[in-house]
Amino acid sequence: MPELPEVETMARDLHKRVRGRKVTDVVVRKKDVLRGATPVRLRKALVGRRIERVWRRAKLAVIDFDSGARVAVQPRFTGSFVVERSGRGADEYSTLHLALDDGRRLHYRDVRRLGTFAFFAPGEFEEYAAKLGPEPLEPEFTGDVLYDILRRSRRPVKPHLMDQHRLVGVGNIYASEALWRARIDPSKPANRIAREQAGELRDAVVAVLQESIELRGTTIRDYAEGAFAEKLDVYDRAGEPCHRCGTRVVMTHGIDGRSTYFCPRCQR
């Protein structure tokens, strides 16, 4: 599933391509991806509106319109945006599209249709976003903030780090990588992470996310985008030597039911 760097890359690219364009039509081909509106309501709300901005919140690509309405796309495993000229036509995986005033069409494309295209009337998105955790790349996210997030739970630190109500944007890939950099066992109870360790983990989270954004994210299976996969230290490297000590990297499903990669020697 795309995490913060992949969605950040997606939003930045789309912002450059569609900012300032006016929507002239909305066509919904697969309504099961819609949230917050029917196809009729979506068309009524967006036709004639101008795209002001495309940005990221958590793992959502958010499109702002001049009416104050917003669309928030959660791409999950195979969701993506495609901007094309109207004469080319949509492929079978286009779930819906917005026709633009310059003749192009903005498609939300989703092979497995596990992602969502959610409409928010003015003011609704702020209420939704207020329930999410802090953004890890904001200056306000400090080691003390992360320590306070961790000390409230006995859960293993890895799934707690991935809880979008505690901290947004960090998923399986970057949680594994950050914990390796901070030399923390992913199964260690969150409330046993010392304040100094929390500071080191905060720095690791920020660094791995920023480095991945610079490389346009990680290409893993369905989501094809960036080159950070070549920089991974533990994720998807089970059985290979640790880049720090040479011990074989281990993969387990025993922590949170997901594939967790770590070095049994470095991370204790």
C-alpha positions in Angstrom: 0.0 0.0 0.0 1.4 3.5 -0.8 2.6 5.2 2.2 3.5 8.9 2.8 6.3 9.2 0.3 4.4 7.6 -2.5 1.2 9.6 -1.9 3.3 12.8 -1.6 4.9 12.1 -5.0 1.5 11.4 -6.5 0.0 14.7 -5.1 3.0 16.8 -6.2 2.9 15.5 -9.7 -0.8 15.9 -10.1 -0.7 19.5 -8.6 1.7 20.5 -11.4 -0.6 19.1 -14.1 -4.1 20.1 -13.1 -3.9 23.2 -10.8 -6.0 26.0 -12.2 -8.1 23.8 -14.5 -11.9 23.9 -14.4 -14.0 20.7 -14.3 -16.4 20.5 -17.3 -17.9 17.0 -16.7 -17.7 14.1 -14.2 -18.2 10.5 -15.4 -18.4 7.7 -12.9 -17.9 4.2 -14.3 -17.4 2.2 -11.1 -19.4 3.8 -8.3 -18.2 1.4 -5.6 -15.1 3.6 -5.2 -17.1 6.6 -4.2 -17.6 7.8 -0.7 -19.6 10.8 0.6 -21.6 11.4 -2.6 -23.6 9.7 -5.3 -22.5 10.1 -8.9 -25.2 12.7 -9.4 -24.2 14.7 -6.4 -20.5 14.5 -7.3 -21.2 15.8 -10.8 -23.4 18.6 -9.5 -20.7 19.6 -6.9 -17.7 19.6 -9.2 -18.8 20.7 -12.6 -17.8 24.3 -13.1 -15.4 24.3 -10.2 -11.7 25.1 -10.5 -8.9 22.9 -9.0 -7.0 25.1 -6.6 -4.5 22.7 -5.1 -3.5 19.0 -4.9 -1.7 18.0 -1.7 -1.3 15.2 0.8 -2.7 14.6 4.2 -1.7 11.3 5.8 -2.0 8.7 3.1 -4.6 10.7 1.2 -4.2 12.7 -2.0 -6.4 15.7 -1.5 -7.9 17.9 -4.3 -9.1 21.3 -3.3 -11.8 23.1 -5.4 -12.6 26.8 -5.4 -16.0 26.1 -3.8 -14.3 24.9 -0.6 -15.2 21.3 -1.4 -12.5 18.6 -1.4 -11.9 15.2 -2.8 -9.6 12.8 -0.8 -8.3 9.8 -2.6 -6.9 6.9 -0.7 -5.1 4.8 -3.4 -4.5 1.7 -1.3 -2.8 -1.0 -3.4 -3.4 -0.1 -7.0 -5.1 3.4 -7.2 -3.4 6.1 -9.3 -4.2 9.2 -11.3 -3.9 9.4 -15.1 -4.2 12.7 -17.0 -4.9 12.1 -20.7 -6.3 13.8 -23.8 -10.0 13.2 -24.4 -9.4 11.5 -27.7 -7.5 8.6 -26.3 -10.3 7.1 -24.2 -10.2 5.4 -20.8 -8.9 1.9 -20.2 -10.9 -0.7 -18.3 -9.4 0.2 -14.9 -10.6 3.8 -15.0 -13.2 4.1 -12.3 -14.2 7.7 -13.0 -12.9 10.8 -14.6 -13.1 14.6 -14.4 -13.1 16.3 -17.8 -11.0 19.5 -17.7 -11.5 22.7 -19.6 -8.3 22.2 -21.6 -9.5 19.0 -23.3 -7.7 16.6 -21.0 -9.4 14.1 -18.6 -8.2 13.3 -15.0 -8.9 9.6 -14.4 -8.8 7.8 -11.0 -7.6 4.4 -12.1 -7.7 1.4 -9.7 -7.1 -2.1 -10.9 -8.2 -3.9 -7.8 -10.8 -1.2 -6.7 -9.7 -1.2 -3.1 -9.0 2.5 -3.0 -11.6 5.2 -2.4 -12.6 8.5 -4.0 -14.2 10.5 -1.2 -16.1 13.8 -1.6 -16.2 16.3 1.3 -18.4 19.4 1.3 -16.9 22.6 2.6 -15.8 22.1 6.2 -16.3 18.3 6.3 -12.7 17.4 5.5 -11.3 19.4 8.5 -13.6 17.5 10.8 -12.4 14.2 9.4 -8.7 15.1 9.4 -8.9 16.3 13.0 -9.2 12.6 14.0 -5.9 11.7 12.4 -2.5 11.8 14.1 0.2 14.4 13.6 2.2 14.7 10.3 5.8 13.3 10.8 7.4 15.9 8.5 6.0 18.9 10.3 8.4 20.8 12.6 6.0 20.2 15.5 6.7 16.5 15.4 9.6 16.2 17.9 11.1 13.4 19.9 9.0 14.4 22.9 5.8 14.3 20.8 6.7 10.7 19.7 7.6 9.7 23.3 4.2 10.9 24.4 2.5 8.9 21.7 4.4 5.8 22.6 4.2 5.8 26.3 0.4 5.5 26.3 0.3 2.0 24.9 1.6 -1.5 25.7 1.2 -2.6 22.1 4.4 -3.5 20.2 6.0 -0.4 18.9 5.7 -1.2 15.2 1.9 -1.4 14.9 1.6 1.6 17.3 3.8 3.6 15.0 1.6 2.6 12.1 -1.7 3.7 13.8 -2.9 6.6 11.7 -4.8 8.0 14.7 -1.5 8.3 16.5 0.9 9.2 13.6 0.0 9.5 10.0 1.8 8.3 6.8 3.9 5.5 8.3 3.1 2.0 7.0 4.8 -1.3 7.0 7.8 -0.4 4.8 8.9 2.8 6.6 8.1 1.5 10.1 10.4 -1.5 9.5 13.1 0.8 8.1 12.9 3.4 10.8 13.0 0.8 13.6 16.1 -0.7 12.0 17.8 2.6 11.9 17.0 3.3 15.5 18.1 -0.2 16.5 14.7 -0.9 18.2 13.0 -4.4 18.3 9.7 -4.0 16.5 8.0 -6.2 19.1 9.1 -4.1 22.0 6.1 -2.6 23.9 5.7 1.0 22.9 5.6 2.2 26.6 9.0 0.7 27.2 10.7 3.0 24.6 12.8 5.5 26.6 12.7 9.2 25.9 16.1 9.2 24.3 15.2 6.2 22.1 12.0 8.0 21.1 14.1 10.9 19.9 16.3 8.6 17.9 13.2 6.9 16.4 11.7 10.2 15.5 14.9 11.2 13.6 14.9 7.8 11.9 11.2 8.2 10.8 11.8 11.7 9.4 15.0 10.7 7.6 13.6 7.6 5.9 10.5 9.4 4.8 12.5 12.4 3.4 15.0 10.2 1.6 12.2 8.2 0.0 10.4 11.3 -1.2 13.6 12.5 -2.9 13.6 9.1 -4.8 9.9 9.3 -5.5 8.9 6.5 -3.1 9.4 2.7 -3.1 8.4 0.4 -5.9 6.9 -2.7 -4.3 4.8 -5.0 -6.4 1.5 -3.3 -7.4 2.6 0.3 -6.8 5.2 1.3 -9.4 6.8 4.7 -8.8 10.1 5.4 -7.2 13.6 4.1 -6.6 13.8 3.9 -2.8 13.5 0.1 -3.0 17.2 0.0 -3.9 17.9 1.8 -0.5 15.9 -0.5 1.8 17.9 -2.0 4.7 15.5 -4.6 6.0 12.1 -4.5 4.3 11.7 -7.4 1.8 15.2 -8.6 2.5 14.5 -11.7 4.6 17.5 -14.1 4.6 19.9 -11.4 3.3 22.7 -10.0 5.4 22.0 -7.0 7.6 23.7 -3.9 6.1 25.1 -3.0 9.6 26.3 -6.3 11.2 25.9 -9.0 8.5 23.4 -11.1 10.5 20.6 -12.5 8.3 17.5 -10.4 8.2 14.4 -12.1 9.7 10.8 -11.9 8.6 7.9 -12.6 10.9 4.1 -12.3 10.9 4.0 -12.7 14.7 4.0 -9.1 15.7 0.9 -7.7 14.0 0.0 -10.2 11.3 1.9 -8.4 8.7 5.4 -9.1 7.3 7.8 -7.5 9.7 11.5 -7.4 8.8 14.3 -6.8 11.3 17.8 -7.8 12.4 17.7 -10.0 15.4 21.2 -8.9 16.5 21.0 -5.1 15.9 17.5 -4.6 17.1 17.1 -5.5 20.7 
